[in-house]
Every structure is written in structure tokens, then in C-alpha cells.
Amino acid sequence: MTKILCIESSARSDGLTATLAKECLAGAAEAGAQTEFVQLKDLRLERCRMCDGQGNGTTHCMFQLERLLQAVGAFVLDLVPAAKRNRDYKGQVARLAGAALARLAASGVRPGK
């Protein structure tokens, strides 16, 4: 069975980021994957300071995280930055991305190979 781990970093359990992460996992589960959801706020970690008055923190952090993940050989399907104004359709995008990720993982095909 395909397993997908979501590591979510928002400070709010019911915020936009957590909601989209859960939509992504819902799509993956609907496509047959076993999912796990980890919220970093529940762990004893130093918080991110990128968004403190610097603006565009989300997209910058996502870009840096993508670079790190690719450096260690991880596959990044998509980046889905969202705001309150586009929450509804970004939730649909996240759900579709989760389903696509689960199908891709289950196929055994390594992206980029």
C-alpha cells in the first residue's frame, strides 16, 4: 500500500494551511493511499520567522523547501500557495494533487526517471 506523510507547519490547526493539507490527504486516501498527518506545532520546534513582516513568506519558504527536498531525492508534485481569497478552489487543487500523488506512488514510477 502506498503511504503518504504530510508534515504541516501552520500554527493554527483549523487554518488555511492545515485545511489544504487535510484536503490533499483526503484526495490521497480516496485514491487508495494510507495517510499520516503530522503538525509541527505539536512538536517542540522553534517557529518559522519568515512571515514576520517580510511579506511573501509562504512562497519563499515553499521554494526553499522544494530545493531541500529535491536535494535529498524527494519528489515534489506541486506547490500550492493559498490565501483566504482563493481558499475554495485551492482546496480542490490540493485534493486533486493528493490523489495524483497517491496514484503516482502506487504506480511505482519514479518521477524524473
C-alpha positions in Angstrom: 0.0 0.0 0.0 1.2 3.5 -0.8 1.9 5.6 2.2 1.9 9.4 2.2 3.1 11.6 5.0 2.0 15.2 5.3 4.1 17.5 7.5 2.1 20.6 8.1 3.7 23.7 9.6 0.9 26.2 10.4 0.4 27.5 13.9 -3.4 27.0 13.6 -5.0 23.6 13.5 -8.0 24.9 11.7 -6.3 27.5 9.5 -5.9 27.6 5.7 -2.7 25.7 5.5 -4.0 22.8 7.7 -7.2 22.7 5.8 -5.4 22.4 2.4 -3.1 19.8 3.8 -6.1 17.8 5.0 -7.7 18.1 1.6 -4.5 16.8 0.0 -4.5 13.8 2.3 -8.2 13.2 1.6 -7.6 13.1 -2.1 -4.7 10.7 -1.5 -6.8 8.5 0.7 -9.6 8.5 -1.9 -7.1 7.2 -4.4 -6.2 4.3 -2.1 -3.2 5.6 -0.1 -2.6 5.2 3.6 -2.0 8.7 5.0 -0.5 10.3 8.1 -0.8 13.9 9.2 1.9 15.5 11.4 1.5 19.0 12.7 4.8 20.6 13.6 3.1 22.9 16.1 2.5 19.9 18.2 6.3 19.3 18.4 8.9 21.3 20.4 10.5 23.2 17.5 11.5 26.8 17.0 8.8 28.6 14.9 9.4 30.0 11.4 10.1 33.7 11.3 9.9 34.1 7.5 6.4 35.7 7.6 7.2 38.3 10.4 6.8 41.5 8.3 8.8 40.2 5.3 5.8 39.5 3.0 5.7 36.7 0.5 7.0 34.4 3.2 4.9 31.4 2.1 6.1 31.3 -1.5 9.7 31.9 -0.4 9.5 29.1 2.2 7.9 26.7 -0.3 10.6 27.4 -2.9 13.4 26.8 -0.3 11.7 23.6 1.0 11.3 22.3 -2.6 15.0 22.8 -3.2 15.9 21.0 0.0 13.6 18.1 -0.8 14.9 17.7 -4.3 18.5 17.7 -3.0 17.7 14.6 -0.9 16.0 12.9 -3.8 12.4 13.5 -2.8 9.7 14.2 -5.5 7.7 17.4 -5.2 4.4 17.1 -7.2 3.3 20.7 -6.8 3.4 23.8 -4.7 0.0 25.2 -3.7 0.3 28.6 -2.1 -3.1 29.8 -0.9 -4.8 32.8 0.6 -8.2 33.3 2.2 -9.5 34.8 -1.0 -8.8 31.6 -3.1 -9.3 29.1 -0.3 -12.2 27.2 -2.0 -10.5 26.4 -5.3 -7.1 25.9 -3.8 -8.7 23.3 -1.6 -9.9 21.5 -4.7 -6.4 21.8 -6.2 -4.9 20.3 -3.0 -7.3 17.4 -3.1 -6.5 16.7 -6.7 -2.8 16.9 -6.0 -3.1 14.4 -3.2 -5.0 11.9 -5.4 -2.4 12.3 -8.2 0.4 11.8 -5.7 -1.2 8.6 -4.4 -1.8 7.2 -7.9 1.8 8.1 -9.0 3.3 6.5 -5.9 1.1 3.4 -6.3 2.2 3.0 -10.0 5.8 2.5 -8.8 7.1 5.0 -11.4 9.8 7.4 -10.0 9.2 10.8 -11.5 12.1 12.2 -13.4 13.5 8.8 -14.2 
